[in-house]
Amino acid sequence: MLSEALRFHRSLAKTPWQAPAPGWTSLEPGDIHVWRINLLKESQQINQYLPLLSLSEQERLGRFHYVKDRNNYLCCRGILRTLLGKYLSLEPYKSEFRYTEYGEPFLQSPSDLHFNLSHTDGHALLVFSLDKAIGVDAESVNDKIETETLVHRFFSPVEIHNITAIPLVDQPVAFFRLWTRKEALIKAHGAGLSLPLAQFGISVKEEEEVRVLHTDWAPEEAGQWSVVSFTVAPDTLGAIAQKAAFKKLEFYDFHSRAQPN
């Protein structure tokens, strides 16, 4: 079961980002590995990732108009392949992907290893787990958003009530805290945005336990979901979700200059 600390949103100081310890590639059922990538730093090592990409990925890379978008894609795919190679004991370029109808990649060969990725301004998150699909989301906080409009557009009635009860100055952070949690659940669910955001609710207040409040399509599912909420970097929030009980979480930093063994 999750420790008490992981049941609540974790500030940056309380999110235990660390270098991976020896033997980190040994995943057990219930283990979750979350990797943080500093895209600004990794873009300085960009050329090492190009040979790892498949031909279709290289073709997609060439279609990006902006250098920043191109570099982010190359870093994320290159590092994803690097880590998959470690977990699967394969050369990184040998991992073959298929895609869901919502564009989420998964391993073509049958495997118990599940992964998901997300990136925002300056950072990316990769998450790995056995046996169950898992979702991750990262978002940069924008305190200039029209919170009231977006909350009523996307969230369930209970979520709207909970966010609007928060002081106005704190609502943008609350919005993105909730958005990462909901996006992570949608990605783990696998239905994409065909699963309406208003049909399920998740707690939002910083001081309350992170939990799924309701799942309208199947009420009994609410208690089957695990959601962990944390801080990636200043003004950047993250969350992971899985329809299973988390047993052990590790928060790892990826550094290409000292690649994990």
Residue pairs with C-beta under 8 A, 6 or more apart in sequence:
1 245
1 246
1 247
2 226
2 228
2 245
2 246
2 247
2 249
5 14
6 228
6 246
6 249
7 209
7 210
7 211
8 206
8 207
8 208
8 209
8 210
8 229
9 177
9 206
9 210
9 229
9 230
9 231
10 229
10 230
10 231
11 231
12 231
12 232
12 233
12 234
15 230
15 231
15 232
15 251
16 251
17 36
17 251
17 252
17 253
18 250
18 251
18 252
18 253
19 252
19 253
19 255
19 258
19 260
20 250
20 252
20 260
22 261
24 33
24 250
24 252
24 260
25 86
25 87
27 33
27 87
27 113
27 128
27 129
27 130
28 130
28 247
28 248
29 130
29 131
29 247
30 130
30 244
30 245
30 246
30 247
30 248
31 129
31 130
31 247
31 248
31 249
31 250
32 127
32 128
32 129
32 134
32 228
32 240
32 242
32 246
32 248
32 249
32 250
33 127
33 128
33 129
33 249
33 250
33 252
34 125
34 126
34 127
34 136
34 230
34 238
34 240
34 249
34 250
34 251
34 252
35 79
35 83
35 125
35 126
35 127
35 128
35 252
35 253
35 254
36 123
36 124
36 125
36 232
36 233
36 251
36 252
36 253
36 254
37 75
37 76
37 79
37 119
37 123
37 124
37 125
37 126
37 254
38 122
38 123
38 253
39 71
39 72
39 75
39 76
39 119
39 122
39 123
39 124
40 122
41 255
42 75
42 79
42 254
42 256
43 71
43 72
43 75
45 256
45 257
46 71
46 74
46 75
48 78
48 256
49 74
49 75
49 77
49 78
49 79
49 81
49 82
50 58
50 61
50 74
50 78
51 93
52 77
52 78
52 81
52 82
52 92
52 93
53 61
53 74
53 77
53 78
53 81
53 93
54 93
54 96
54 97
57 77
60 73
61 70
61 73
61 74
64 70
64 73
72 119
72 124
75 124
76 117
76 119
76 124
76 126
78 92
79 124
79 126
79 254
79 256
80 115
80 117
80 126
81 92
81 93
81 95
82 92
82 256
82 259
83 126
83 128
83 254
84 90
84 92
84 95
84 107
84 113
84 115
85 91
85 92
85 94
85 95
86 260
87 113
87 128
88 95
88 111
88 113
95 107
96 107
96 108
96 109
97 105
97 106
97 107
97 108
98 105
98 106
98 107
98 108
99 105
99 106
100 106
100 190
100 192
101 192
102 190
102 191
102 192
102 193
102 194
104 116
104 187
104 190
104 192
106 114
106 115
107 113
107 115
112 130
112 131
113 128
113 129
113 130
114 128
114 129
114 130
114 131
114 132
114 133
114 134
115 126
115 127
115 128
115 129
115 134
116 126
116 127
116 133
116 134
116 135
116 136
116 187
116 188
117 124
117 125
117 126
117 127
117 136
118 124
118 125
118 136
118 137
118 138
118 183
118 187
118 238
119 125
119 138
120 138
120 139
120 140
120 232
120 236
121 140
121 236
122 140
122 233
122 236
123 138
123 232
123 233
123 236
124 138
125 136
125 137
125 138
125 232
125 238
126 136
126 254
127 134
127 135
127 136
127 240
128 134
129 242
131 244
132 188
132 242
132 243
132 244
133 188
133 189
133 190
133 242
133 243
134 188
134 240
134 241
134 242
135 183
135 184
135 185
135 186
135 187
135 188
135 189
135 240
135 241
135 242
136 184
136 187
136 238
136 239
136 240
137 179
137 180
137 181
137 183
137 184
137 187
137 238
137 239
138 180
138 232
138 236
138 237
138 238
139 176
139 179
139 180
139 183
139 236
139 237
139 238
140 176
140 235
140 236
141 172
141 173
141 176
141 235
141 236
141 237
142 172
142 176
143 172
143 173
144 172
145 172
145 175
147 163
147 168
147 171
147 172
147 175
148 164
148 171
150 175
151 159
151 160
151 163
151 164
151 171
151 175
152 160
154 179
154 197
154 198
155 163
155 178
155 182
155 197
155 198
155 201
156 197
156 198
156 199
156 200
156 201
156 213
156 214
156 216
157 198
158 201
158 213
158 214
159 178
159 201
159 202
159 204
159 213
162 203
162 204
162 205
163 171
163 174
163 175
163 178
163 204
164 171
166 174
166 204
166 205
173 237
174 204
174 205
174 206
176 237
177 204
177 206
177 229
177 237
177 239
178 202
178 204
180 229
180 237
180 238
180 239
181 202
181 204
181 210
181 227
181 229
181 239
181 241
182 197
182 200
182 202
183 239
184 227
184 239
184 240
184 241
185 200
185 202
185 212
185 225
185 227
185 241
186 192
186 193
186 195
186 197
187 241
188 241
188 242
188 243
189 195
189 243
195 217
199 215
199 216
199 217
200 212
200 213
200 214
200 215
200 216
200 217
200 222
201 212
201 213
201 214
202 210
202 211
202 212
202 213
202 227
203 209
203 210
203 211
203 213
210 227
210 228
210 229
211 227
212 221
212 222
212 223
212 225
212 227
213 222
214 222
215 221
215 222
215 225
221 243
224 243
224 244
225 241
225 242
225 243
226 241
226 242
226 243
226 244
226 245
226 246
227 239
227 240
227 241
228 239
228 240
228 241
228 246
228 249
229 237
229 238
229 239
230 237
230 238
230 239
230 251
231 237
231 238
232 238
252 260
254 260
